[in-house]
Amino acid sequence: MPDETVPLTLPGYAHVYSGKVRDLYAPVDPASGQPRGDQLLLVASDRISAFDFILDSPIPDKGEVLTRLSLWWFSQLEDLVANHVISTDVPDAVRGRAVLVERLEMLPVECVARAYLTGGGLGEYTATGAVSGIALPAGLVDGDRLPGPIFTPSTKAPMGEHDEPIPFSAVEAEIGSDLAARVRDLTVAILKRGNEVAAARGILLADTKVEFGLRGDEVVLADEVLTPDSSRFWPADQWEPGHPQPSFDKQFVREWLTSPASGWSKSSGEAPPALPEDVVAQTRAKYVEAFERLTGETF
């Protein structure tokens, strides 16, 4: 398996940036020999992150699952919002897990919407009775469906730091009230559409995180969308509020890391251990199952 931590050498492209999961390359202009400023090659690696650490154990085929599933969802959402995809004609070395996209002015907030209470939202609710400043009914438990989808934005922290929930007023202060309202409404609309589509496949979409950029004044959906890395997917027939739900996403990895079997503690400050082979295999299977159940295609 290739070393996922080392940027690839791609003829005609210059490496620009590596995040937790994705690597960015800029097409090089043949005339000037300089990277173009209007396009990016977005490559999804097989890396997996948890608790703000990049784990030492890549998940085979994960990058292709994320890319193919995002492309499928972009087509399901194209009547709601434009997206950044230009072409899937990419170098052979990254074919299937890369797309050529527009280089946008990215918005400096994480746009999160929730239909169910769990994860960080549950922790915030338990402490304050609210999530991102939105008061919720008393007595909710892990996995409860919310009265309606809510927009719960967070900061966009540098890699290695943790995103922090913020109220909508902070988004308004950051990007202006009109643009904040547009991204709030789009984020919630994407979650609603995702749940409509997923429900027909026996899946609940608990929450999702999306990223937007600007094409002039137009808000454009970027990065990935409605994947097991950016969203929580639950099997509808096993939904039972009151405890953590079975999932098709990397919550499976988080649960193993916080179990006694891992021998690791979040409070240690140390990087998590490598995943056992069976956990890697089961994680890959969950990503593939999410892809196949949602799209109806065979991976």
Phi and psi restraints in degrees (value plus and minus 20) as a CYANA .aco file:
   2 PRO   PHI     -83.1   -43.1
   2 PRO   PSI     134.7   174.7
   3 ASP   PHI     -92.2   -52.2
   3 ASP   PSI      90.9   130.9
   4 GLU   PHI     -94.5   -54.5
   4 GLU   PSI     -28.4    11.6
   5 THR   PHI    -111.8   -71.8
   5 THR   PSI     -28.2    11.8
   6 VAL   PHI    -125.2   -85.2
   6 VAL   PSI     103.8   143.8
   7 PRO   PHI     -78.5   -38.5
   7 PRO   PSI     124.5   164.5
   8 LEU   PHI     -96.6   -56.6
   8 LEU   PSI     134.1   174.1
   9 THR   PHI    -116.2   -76.2
   9 THR   PSI      90.5   130.5
  10 LEU   PHI    -137.5   -97.5
  10 LEU   PSI      91.7   131.7
  11 PRO   PHI     -74.3   -34.3
  11 PRO   PSI     111.1   151.1
  12 GLY   PHI      67.7   107.7
  12 GLY   PSI     -17.5    22.5
  13 TYR   PHI    -155.2  -115.2
  13 TYR   PSI     127.3   167.3
  14 ALA   PHI    -134.4   -94.4
  14 ALA   PSI     112.2   152.2
  15 HIS   PHI     -86.6   -46.6
  15 HIS   PSI     111.6   151.6
  16 VAL   PHI    -130.9   -90.9
  16 VAL   PSI     -62.9   -22.9
  17 TYR   PHI    -185.5  -145.5
  17 TYR   PSI     128.6   168.6
  18 SER   PHI    -146.7  -106.7
  18 SER   PSI     108.5   148.5
  19 GLY   PHI    -123.0   -83.0
  19 GLY   PSI    -180.5  -140.5
  20 LYS   PHI     -82.7   -42.7
  20 LYS   PSI     -59.3   -19.3
  21 VAL   PHI    -143.0  -103.0
  21 VAL   PSI     -55.8   -15.8
  22 ARG   PHI    -125.9   -85.9
  22 ARG   PSI     128.6   168.6
  23 ASP   PHI    -136.3   -96.3
  23 ASP   PSI     118.5   158.5
  24 LEU   PHI    -132.6   -92.6
  24 LEU   PSI     115.4   155.4
  25 TYR   PHI    -150.7  -110.7
  25 TYR   PSI     123.5   163.5
  26 ALA   PHI    -125.2   -85.2
  26 ALA   PSI     113.1   153.1
  27 PRO   PHI     -80.0   -40.0
  27 PRO   PSI     118.1   158.1
  28 VAL   PHI    -111.8   -71.8
  28 VAL   PSI     108.5   148.5
  29 ASP   PHI     -89.3   -49.3
  29 ASP   PSI     101.0   141.0
  30 PRO   PHI     -80.5   -40.5
  30 PRO   PSI     -52.5   -12.5
  31 ALA   PHI     -92.6   -52.6
  31 ALA   PSI     -66.0   -26.0
  32 SER   PHI    -115.5   -75.5
  32 SER   PSI     -40.1    -0.1
  33 GLY   PHI      55.3    95.3
  33 GLY   PSI     -11.4    28.6
  34 GLN   PHI    -124.8   -84.8
  34 GLN   PSI     130.3   170.3
  35 PRO   PHI     -81.4   -41.4
  35 PRO   PSI     119.5   159.5
  36 ARG   PHI     -92.6   -52.6
  36 ARG   PSI     129.5   169.5
  37 GLY   PHI    -119.7   -79.7
  37 GLY   PSI     -19.6    20.4
  38 ASP   PHI    -130.4   -90.4
  38 ASP   PSI     -26.8    13.2
  39 GLN   PHI    -158.2  -118.2
  39 GLN   PSI     136.7   176.7
  40 LEU   PHI    -160.2  -120.2
  40 LEU   PSI     126.3   166.3
  41 LEU   PHI    -116.5   -76.5
  41 LEU   PSI      96.3   136.3
  42 LEU   PHI    -120.2   -80.2
  42 LEU   PSI      92.5   132.5
  43 VAL   PHI    -131.2   -91.2
  43 VAL   PSI     101.5   141.5
  44 ALA   PHI    -109.8   -69.8
  44 ALA   PSI     101.0   141.0
  45 SER   PHI    -105.1   -65.1
  45 SER   PSI     159.7   199.7
  46 ASP   PHI    -114.7   -74.7
  46 ASP   PSI     -10.4    29.6
  47 ARG   PHI     -86.0   -46.0
  47 ARG   PSI     133.1   173.1
  48 ILE   PHI    -153.9  -113.9
  48 ILE   PSI     120.3   160.3
  49 SER   PHI    -137.0   -97.0
  49 SER   PSI     134.8   174.8
  50 ALA   PHI    -176.8  -136.8
  50 ALA   PSI     117.3   157.3
  51 PHE   PHI      33.4    73.4
  51 PHE   PSI      18.2    58.2
  52 ASP   PHI      48.4    88.4
  52 ASP   PSI      -2.4    37.6
  53 PHE   PHI    -134.9   -94.9
  53 PHE   PSI     122.9   162.9
  54 ILE   PHI    -106.8   -66.8
  54 ILE   PSI     101.1   141.1
  55 LEU   PHI     -96.3   -56.3
  55 LEU   PSI     136.7   176.7
  56 ASP   PHI     -97.5   -57.5
  56 ASP   PSI     -25.7    14.3
  57 SER   PHI    -131.2   -91.2
  57 SER   PSI      82.0   122.0
  58 PRO   PHI     -88.3   -48.3
  58 PRO   PSI     135.5   175.5
  59 ILE   PHI    -126.3   -86.3
  59 ILE   PSI      90.9   130.9
  60 PRO   PHI     -74.2   -34.2
  60 PRO   PSI     115.2   155.2
  61 ASP   PHI      52.8    92.8
  61 ASP   PSI     -19.3    20.7
  62 LYS   PHI     -80.2   -40.2
  62 LYS   PSI     -62.7   -22.7
  63 GLY   PHI     -80.3   -40.3
  63 GLY   PSI     -59.5   -19.5
  64 GLU   PHI     -90.1   -50.1
  64 GLU   PSI     -59.5   -19.5
  65 VAL   PHI     -79.4   -39.4
  65 VAL   PSI     -67.8   -27.8
  66 LEU   PHI     -81.3   -41.3
  66 LEU   PSI     -62.7   -22.7
  67 THR   PHI     -88.6   -48.6
  67 THR   PSI     -69.3   -29.3
  68 ARG   PHI     -85.3   -45.3
  68 ARG   PSI     -58.1   -18.1
  69 LEU   PHI     -89.5   -49.5
  69 LEU   PSI     -60.4   -20.4
  70 SER   PHI     -80.5   -40.5
  70 SER   PSI     -64.2   -24.2
  71 LEU   PHI     -81.1   -41.1
  71 LEU   PSI     -60.0   -20.0
  72 TRP   PHI     -83.7   -43.7
  72 TRP   PSI     -64.1   -24.1
  73 TRP   PHI     -88.6   -48.6
  73 TRP   PSI     -57.2   -17.2
  74 PHE   PHI     -74.2   -34.2
  74 PHE   PSI     -59.4   -19.4
  75 SER   PHI     -90.6   -50.6
  75 SER   PSI     -51.1   -11.1
  76 GLN   PHI     -93.0   -53.0
  76 GLN   PSI     -39.2     0.8
  77 LEU   PHI    -130.7   -90.7
  77 LEU   PSI     -19.3    20.7
  78 GLU   PHI     -84.5   -44.5
  78 GLU   PSI     -40.7    -0.7
  79 ASP   PHI    -100.7   -60.7
  79 ASP   PSI     -33.3     6.7
  80 LEU   PHI    -113.5   -73.5
  80 LEU   PSI     -60.2   -20.2
  81 VAL   PHI    -176.6  -136.6
  81 VAL   PSI     122.4   162.4
  82 ALA   PHI     -90.2   -50.2
  82 ALA   PSI     136.4   176.4
  83 ASN   PHI    -146.4  -106.4
  83 ASN   PSI     152.6   192.6
  84 HIS   PHI    -112.2   -72.2
  84 HIS   PSI     -17.9    22.1
  85 VAL   PHI     -93.0   -53.0
  85 VAL   PSI     111.0   151.0
  86 ILE   PHI    -122.3   -82.3
  86 ILE   PSI     -67.5   -27.5
  87 SER   PHI    -180.8  -140.8
  87 SER   PSI     132.4   172.4
  88 THR   PHI    -124.7   -84.7
  88 THR   PSI      -9.9    30.1
  89 ASP   PHI    -102.9   -62.9
  89 ASP   PSI      77.1   117.1
  90 VAL   PHI    -148.8  -108.8
  90 VAL   PSI     148.0   188.0
  91 PRO   PHI     -75.9   -35.9
  91 PRO   PSI     126.3   166.3
  92 ASP   PHI     -76.6   -36.6
  92 ASP   PSI     -54.0   -14.0
  93 ALA   PHI     -82.5   -42.5
  93 ALA   PSI     -43.0    -3.0
  94 VAL   PHI    -144.8  -104.8
  94 VAL   PSI      -5.3    34.7
  95 ARG   PHI     -80.9   -40.9
  95 ARG   PSI     115.3   155.3
  96 GLY   PHI      75.1   115.1
  96 GLY   PSI     -42.6    -2.6
  97 ARG   PHI    -148.1  -108.1
  97 ARG   PSI       1.1    41.1
  98 ALA   PHI    -164.2  -124.2
  98 ALA   PSI     133.0   173.0
  99 VAL   PHI    -159.3  -119.3
  99 VAL   PSI     128.4   168.4
 100 LEU   PHI    -109.5   -69.5
 100 LEU   PSI     106.7   146.7
 101 VAL   PHI    -151.0  -111.0
 101 VAL   PSI     143.3   183.3
 102 GLU   PHI     -90.0   -50.0
 102 GLU   PSI     125.6   165.6
 103 ARG   PHI    -111.5   -71.5
 103 ARG   PSI      92.3   132.3
 104 LEU   PHI    -128.3   -88.3
 104 LEU   PSI     145.1   185.1
 105 GLU   PHI    -103.4   -63.4
 105 GLU   PSI      83.1   123.1
 106 MET   PHI     -97.3   -57.3
 106 MET   PSI     121.7   161.7
 107 LEU   PHI     -96.6   -56.6
 107 LEU   PSI     121.1   161.1
 108 PRO   PHI    -107.0   -67.0
 108 PRO   PSI      10.8    50.8
 109 VAL   PHI    -153.8  -113.8
 109 VAL   PSI     130.5   170.5
 110 GLU   PHI    -108.7   -68.7
 110 GLU   PSI     103.6   143.6
 111 CYS   PHI    -118.0   -78.0
 111 CYS   PSI      89.4   129.4
 112 VAL   PHI    -139.7   -99.7
 112 VAL   PSI     117.5   157.5
 113 ALA   PHI    -148.6  -108.6
 113 ALA   PSI     125.4   165.4
 114 ARG   PHI    -148.3  -108.3
 114 ARG   PSI     114.3   154.3
 115 ALA   PHI    -127.6   -87.6
 115 ALA   PSI     -39.5     0.5
 116 TYR   PHI    -153.8  -113.8
 116 TYR   PSI     137.0   177.0
 117 LEU   PHI    -116.8   -76.8
 117 LEU   PSI      98.5   138.5
 118 THR   PHI    -187.8  -147.8
 118 THR   PSI     157.6   197.6
 119 GLY   PHI      38.1    78.1
 119 GLY   PSI    -159.6  -119.6
 120 GLY   PHI     -82.5   -42.5
 120 GLY   PSI     -52.8   -12.8
 121 GLY   PHI     -82.6   -42.6
 121 GLY   PSI     -59.3   -19.3
 122 LEU   PHI     -84.0   -44.0
 122 LEU   PSI     -62.8   -22.8
 123 GLY   PHI     -81.5   -41.5
 123 GLY   PSI     -61.5   -21.5
 124 GLU   PHI     -87.3   -47.3
 124 GLU   PSI     -61.5   -21.5
 125 TYR   PHI     -83.7   -43.7
 125 TYR   PSI     -62.4   -22.4
 126 THR   PHI     -80.4   -40.4
 126 THR   PSI     -56.3   -16.3
 127 ALA   PHI    -101.1   -61.1
 127 ALA   PSI     -53.7   -13.7
 128 THR   PHI    -147.6  -107.6
 128 THR   PSI     -33.5     6.5
 129 GLY   PHI      60.0   100.0
 129 GLY   PSI     -13.5    26.5
 130 ALA   PHI    -162.6  -122.6
 130 ALA   PSI     143.5   183.5
 131 VAL   PHI    -149.2  -109.2
 131 VAL   PSI     102.5   142.5
 132 SER   PHI      30.8    70.8
 132 SER   PSI      19.3    59.3
 133 GLY   PHI      63.3   103.3
 133 GLY   PSI     -22.1    17.9
 134 ILE   PHI    -113.8   -73.8
 134 ILE   PSI      93.6   133.6
 135 ALA   PHI     -89.1   -49.1
 135 ALA   PSI     116.8   156.8
 136 LEU   PHI    -139.8   -99.8
 136 LEU   PSI     139.6   179.6
 137 PRO   PHI     -78.0   -38.0
 137 PRO   PSI     130.1   170.1
 138 ALA   PHI     -91.6   -51.6
 138 ALA   PSI     135.0   175.0
 139 GLY   PHI      64.0   104.0
 139 GLY   PSI     -10.9    29.1
 140 LEU   PHI     -91.8   -51.8
 140 LEU   PSI     129.7   169.7
 141 VAL   PHI    -145.3  -105.3
 141 VAL   PSI     150.3   190.3
 142 ASP   PHI     -75.4   -35.4
 142 ASP   PSI     104.6   144.6
 143 GLY   PHI      74.4   114.4
 143 GLY   PSI     -23.9    16.1
 144 ASP   PHI     -85.4   -45.4
 144 ASP   PSI     122.7   162.7
 145 ARG   PHI     -95.2   -55.2
 145 ARG   PSI     114.7   154.7
 146 LEU   PHI     -96.7   -56.7
 146 LEU   PSI     138.5   178.5
 147 PRO   PHI     -76.1   -36.1
 147 PRO   PSI     -50.0   -10.0
 148 GLY   PHI    -186.8  -146.8
 148 GLY   PSI     139.0   179.0
 149 PRO   PHI     -79.8   -39.8
 149 PRO   PSI     121.6   161.6
 150 ILE   PHI    -146.9  -106.9
 150 ILE   PSI     131.6   171.6
 151 PHE   PHI    -114.2   -74.2
 151 PHE   PSI      99.1   139.1
 152 THR   PHI    -148.8  -108.8
 152 THR   PSI      56.5    96.5
 153 PRO   PHI     -88.5   -48.5
 153 PRO   PSI     145.9   185.9
 154 SER   PHI    -164.3  -124.3
 154 SER   PSI     148.2   188.2
 155 THR   PHI     -87.0   -47.0
 155 THR   PSI     138.6   178.6
 156 LYS   PHI    -125.9   -85.9
 156 LYS   PSI      70.9   110.9
 157 ALA   PHI    -100.0   -60.0
 157 ALA   PSI     131.3   171.3
 158 PRO   PHI     -80.4   -40.4
 158 PRO   PSI     137.6   177.6
 159 MET   PHI     -78.6   -38.6
 159 MET   PSI     114.9   154.9
 160 GLY   PHI      77.1   117.1
 160 GLY   PSI     -33.1     6.9
 161 GLU   PHI    -131.5   -91.5
 161 GLU   PSI     144.4   184.4
 162 HIS   PHI    -120.9   -80.9
 162 HIS   PSI     113.7   153.7
 163 ASP   PHI     -84.8   -44.8
 163 ASP   PSI     119.3   159.3
 164 GLU   PHI    -135.3   -95.3
 164 GLU   PSI     116.1   156.1
 165 PRO   PHI     -83.3   -43.3
 165 PRO   PSI     123.9   163.9
 166 ILE   PHI    -155.0  -115.0
 166 ILE   PSI     133.9   173.9
 167 PRO   PHI     -96.2   -56.2
 167 PRO   PSI     143.6   183.6
 168 PHE   PHI     -79.8   -39.8
 168 PHE   PSI     -52.2   -12.2
 169 SER   PHI     -81.1   -41.1
 169 SER   PSI     -51.4   -11.4
 170 ALA   PHI     -90.2   -50.2
 170 ALA   PSI     -54.5   -14.5
 171 VAL   PHI     -86.5   -46.5
 171 VAL   PSI     -62.7   -22.7
 172 GLU   PHI     -79.6   -39.6
 172 GLU   PSI     -61.6   -21.6
 173 ALA   PHI     -87.1   -47.1
 173 ALA   PSI     -51.7   -11.7
 174 GLU   PHI     -98.2   -58.2
 174 GLU   PSI     -63.7   -23.7
 175 ILE   PHI    -144.4  -104.4
 175 ILE   PSI     -19.6    20.4
 176 GLY   PHI      77.3   117.3
 176 GLY   PSI     128.6   168.6
 177 SER   PHI     -86.9   -46.9
 177 SER   PSI     -59.0   -19.0
 178 ASP   PHI     -85.8   -45.8
 178 ASP   PSI     -68.3   -28.3
 179 LEU   PHI     -87.0   -47.0
 179 LEU   PSI     -57.9   -17.9
 180 ALA   PHI     -80.5   -40.5
 180 ALA   PSI     -62.1   -22.1
 181 ALA   PHI     -85.3   -45.3
 181 ALA   PSI     -57.8   -17.8
 182 ARG   PHI     -85.4   -45.4
 182 ARG   PSI     -64.9   -24.9
 183 VAL   PHI     -92.7   -52.7
 183 VAL   PSI     -52.4   -12.4
 184 ARG   PHI     -80.6   -40.6
 184 ARG   PSI     -69.9   -29.9
 185 ASP   PHI     -85.8   -45.8
 185 ASP   PSI     -58.2   -18.2
 186 LEU   PHI     -87.5   -47.5
 186 LEU   PSI     -61.4   -21.4
 187 THR   PHI     -81.4   -41.4
 187 THR   PSI     -65.9   -25.9
 188 VAL   PHI     -85.9   -45.9
 188 VAL   PSI     -58.3   -18.3
 189 ALA   PHI     -84.9   -44.9
 189 ALA   PSI     -57.3   -17.3
 190 ILE   PHI     -85.7   -45.7
 190 ILE   PSI     -63.1   -23.1
 191 LEU   PHI     -82.0   -42.0
 191 LEU   PSI     -64.5   -24.5
 192 LYS   PHI     -82.5   -42.5
 192 LYS   PSI     -66.9   -26.9
 193 ARG   PHI     -82.5   -42.5
 193 ARG   PSI     -61.8   -21.8
 194 GLY   PHI     -78.5   -38.5
 194 GLY   PSI     -61.4   -21.4
 195 ASN   PHI     -90.4   -50.4
 195 ASN   PSI     -54.8   -14.8
 196 GLU   PHI     -81.5   -41.5
 196 GLU   PSI     -65.9   -25.9
 197 VAL   PHI     -88.9   -48.9
 197 VAL   PSI     -65.7   -25.7
 198 ALA   PHI     -86.3   -46.3
 198 ALA   PSI     -55.0   -15.0
 199 ALA   PHI     -78.9   -38.9
 199 ALA   PSI     -56.2   -16.2
 200 ALA   PHI     -88.9   -48.9
 200 ALA   PSI     -34.4     5.6
 201 ARG   PHI    -126.0   -86.0
 201 ARG   PSI      -8.9    31.1
 202 GLY   PHI      55.1    95.1
 202 GLY   PSI       8.7    48.7
 203 ILE   PHI    -147.1  -107.1
 203 ILE   PSI     121.0   161.0
 204 LEU   PHI    -123.3   -83.3
 204 LEU   PSI     117.1   157.1
 205 LEU   PHI    -123.3   -83.3
 205 LEU   PSI      85.3   125.3
 206 ALA   PHI     -93.6   -53.6
 206 ALA   PSI     -66.1   -26.1
 207 ASP   PHI    -180.6  -140.6
 207 ASP   PSI     147.3   187.3
 208 THR   PHI    -174.5  -134.5
 208 THR   PSI     133.8   173.8
 209 LYS   PHI    -141.0  -101.0
 209 LYS   PSI     110.8   150.8
 210 VAL   PHI    -148.5  -108.5
 210 VAL   PSI     141.3   181.3
 211 GLU   PHI    -143.6  -103.6
 211 GLU   PSI     121.2   161.2
 212 PHE   PHI    -144.3  -104.3
 212 PHE   PSI     130.2   170.2
 213 GLY   PHI    -150.6  -110.6
 213 GLY   PSI     155.7   195.7
 214 LEU   PHI    -133.6   -93.6
 214 LEU   PSI     114.6   154.6
 215 ARG   PHI    -132.7   -92.7
 215 ARG   PSI      69.9   109.9
 216 GLY   PHI      46.7    86.7
 216 GLY   PSI    -139.2   -99.2
 217 ASP   PHI    -116.8   -76.8
 217 ASP   PSI     -24.3    15.7
 218 GLU   PHI    -104.8   -64.8
 218 GLU   PSI     113.9   153.9
 219 VAL   PHI    -102.9   -62.9
 219 VAL   PSI     108.6   148.6
 220 VAL   PHI    -144.5  -104.5
 220 VAL   PSI     113.5   153.5
 221 LEU   PHI     -95.4   -55.4
 221 LEU   PSI     110.3   150.3
 222 ALA   PHI    -150.6  -110.6
 222 ALA   PSI     159.7   199.7
 223 ASP   PHI      41.5    81.5
 223 ASP   PSI    -145.2  -105.2
 224 GLU   PHI    -132.6   -92.6
 224 GLU   PSI     149.3   189.3
 225 VAL   PHI    -170.2  -130.2
 225 VAL   PSI     110.6   150.6
 226 LEU   PHI      33.3    73.3
 226 LEU   PSI      27.6    67.6
 227 THR   PHI    -127.1   -87.1
 227 THR   PSI     148.7   188.7
 228 PRO   PHI     -84.7   -44.7
 228 PRO   PSI     -34.2     5.8
 229 ASP   PHI    -104.3   -64.3
 229 ASP   PSI     -50.0   -10.0
 230 SER   PHI    -126.1   -86.1
 230 SER   PSI     -22.6    17.4
 231 SER   PHI    -165.1  -125.1
 231 SER   PSI     140.1   180.1
 232 ARG   PHI    -127.0   -87.0
 232 ARG   PSI     100.7   140.7
 233 PHE   PHI    -131.9   -91.9
 233 PHE   PSI     110.6   150.6
 234 TRP   PHI    -142.1  -102.1
 234 TRP   PSI     122.8   162.8
 235 PRO   PHI     -88.0   -48.0
 235 PRO   PSI     103.8   143.8
 236 ALA   PHI     -82.4   -42.4
 236 ALA   PSI     -53.6   -13.6
 237 ASP   PHI     -96.4   -56.4
 237 ASP   PSI     -25.8    14.2
 238 GLN   PHI    -134.3   -94.3
 238 GLN   PSI     -12.7    27.3
 239 TRP   PHI     -87.4   -47.4
 239 TRP   PSI     105.6   145.6
 240 GLU   PHI    -172.2  -132.2
 240 GLU   PSI      75.7   115.7
 241 PRO   PHI     -77.9   -37.9
 241 PRO   PSI     130.4   170.4
 242 GLY   PHI     100.9   140.9
 242 GLY   PSI     -28.6    11.4
 243 HIS   PHI    -181.5  -141.5
 243 HIS   PSI     148.4   188.4
 244 PRO   PHI     -78.9   -38.9
 244 PRO   PSI     122.0   162.0
 245 GLN   PHI    -113.4   -73.4
 245 GLN   PSI     129.5   169.5
 246 PRO   PHI     -78.2   -38.2
 246 PRO   PSI     128.6   168.6
 247 SER   PHI    -161.2  -121.2
 247 SER   PSI     142.3   182.3
 248 PHE   PHI    -124.8   -84.8
 248 PHE   PSI      -2.0    38.0
 249 ASP   PHI    -144.4  -104.4
 249 ASP   PSI    -190.2  -150.2
 250 LYS   PHI     -97.3   -57.3
 250 LYS   PSI     -13.7    26.3
 251 GLN   PHI     -77.8   -37.8
 251 GLN   PSI     -49.4    -9.4
 252 PHE   PHI     -77.7   -37.7
 252 PHE   PSI     -62.9   -22.9
 253 VAL   PHI     -88.5   -48.5
 253 VAL   PSI     -63.6   -23.6
 254 ARG   PHI     -78.0   -38.0
 254 ARG   PSI     -61.8   -21.8
 255 GLU   PHI     -86.7   -46.7
 255 GLU   PSI     -57.5   -17.5
 256 TRP   PHI     -86.5   -46.5
 256 TRP   PSI     -62.7   -22.7
 257 LEU   PHI     -82.1   -42.1
 257 LEU   PSI     -53.2   -13.2
 258 THR   PHI    -113.4   -73.4
 258 THR   PSI     -15.7    24.3
 259 SER   PHI    -108.0   -68.0
 259 SER   PSI     139.4   179.4
 260 PRO   PHI     -78.3   -38.3
 260 PRO   PSI     -46.0    -6.0
 261 ALA   PHI     -81.1   -41.1
 261 ALA   PSI     -49.8    -9.8
 262 SER   PHI     -99.3   -59.3
 262 SER   PSI     -45.5    -5.5
 263 GLY   PHI      49.9    89.9
 263 GLY   PSI      -2.8    37.2
 264 TRP   PHI    -138.9   -98.9
 264 TRP   PSI     130.4   170.4
 265 SER   PHI    -147.9  -107.9
 265 SER   PSI     114.8   154.8
 266 LYS   PHI     -77.8   -37.8
 266 LYS   PSI     -51.2   -11.2
 267 SER   PHI     -98.0   -58.0
 267 SER   PSI     -27.1    12.9
 268 SER   PHI     -90.8   -50.8
 268 SER   PSI     -46.5    -6.5
 269 GLY   PHI      60.0   100.0
 269 GLY   PSI     -25.4    14.6
 270 GLU   PHI    -110.2   -70.2
 270 GLU   PSI     136.8   176.8
 271 ALA   PHI     -85.7   -45.7
 271 ALA   PSI     126.0   166.0
 272 PRO   PHI     -84.9   -44.9
 272 PRO   PSI     138.8   178.8
 273 PRO   PHI     -94.8   -54.8
 273 PRO   PSI     146.7   186.7
 274 ALA   PHI     -84.5   -44.5
 274 ALA   PSI     129.9   169.9
 275 LEU   PHI     -99.8   -59.8
 275 LEU   PSI     120.6   160.6
 276 PRO   PHI     -82.8   -42.8
 276 PRO   PSI     136.9   176.9
 277 GLU   PHI     -77.8   -37.8
 277 GLU   PSI     -58.3   -18.3
 278 ASP   PHI     -89.4   -49.4
 278 ASP   PSI     -52.7   -12.7
 279 VAL   PHI     -90.7   -50.7
 279 VAL   PSI     -59.3   -19.3
 280 VAL   PHI     -79.7   -39.7
 280 VAL   PSI     -67.2   -27.2
 281 ALA   PHI     -84.4   -44.4
 281 ALA   PSI     -62.3   -22.3
 282 GLN   PHI     -88.5   -48.5
 282 GLN   PSI     -54.9   -14.9
 283 THR   PHI     -86.1   -46.1
 283 THR   PSI     -65.5   -25.5
 284 ARG   PHI     -76.8   -36.8
 284 ARG   PSI     -63.6   -23.6
 285 ALA   PHI     -82.4   -42.4
 285 ALA   PSI     -57.3   -17.3
 286 LYS   PHI     -87.3   -47.3
 286 LYS   PSI     -61.3   -21.3
 287 TYR   PHI     -83.4   -43.4
 287 TYR   PSI     -64.9   -24.9
 288 VAL   PHI     -85.2   -45.2
 288 VAL   PSI     -61.0   -21.0
 289 GLU   PHI     -83.1   -43.1
 289 GLU   PSI     -60.7   -20.7
 290 ALA   PHI     -79.3   -39.3
 290 ALA   PSI     -65.9   -25.9
 291 PHE   PHI     -79.6   -39.6
 291 PHE   PSI     -69.4   -29.4
 292 GLU   PHI     -88.6   -48.6
 292 GLU   PSI     -60.8   -20.8
 293 ARG   PHI     -87.9   -47.9
 293 ARG   PSI     -58.9   -18.9
 294 LEU   PHI     -93.6   -53.6
 294 LEU   PSI     -65.7   -25.7
 295 THR   PHI    -108.8   -68.8
 295 THR   PSI     -42.3    -2.3
 296 GLY   PHI      57.0    97.0
 296 GLY   PSI     -13.4    26.6
 297 GLU   PHI    -119.2   -79.2
 297 GLU   PSI     138.1   178.1
 298 THR   PHI    -111.7   -71.7
 298 THR   PSI     110.6   150.6
